[in-house]
Amino acid sequence: MPLYEFYCSTCRKKIEELCGAGTESIRCPSCGEDAGKVFSTFRTGKGANGGGTASSGCGG
């Protein structure tokens, strides 16, 4: 199962959750309100200085 990020606008927390691709929202573990799925990005490091670029993970 993939790891997705969710954001709770009530308590302003970012949550990471293992869930199916069709899951659009989860219950926030902090406040109990709905947290919606957000798009996430990640950086890849190159060499010792970490000079990578943001990537969506698709392509090269």
Steps between C-alpha positions, in 0.01 A plus 500: 500500500631847416568774754282811451499839669187657643442846649255588777384859458347500849817435701744574212685169522655301217438125528668214314288188456532167318177461304350413163517739205125568513511643853431874477472580872571345840406582857765718667655311794547828694158665480271245332402722205538406133847549350522525120764348274769742380754478221848438635841557350839371599858594435771274373853575610798501267840466657604624843341845467146366440453716191202313361182632348136452595346206322158348460660158470389457137765525234862590517 
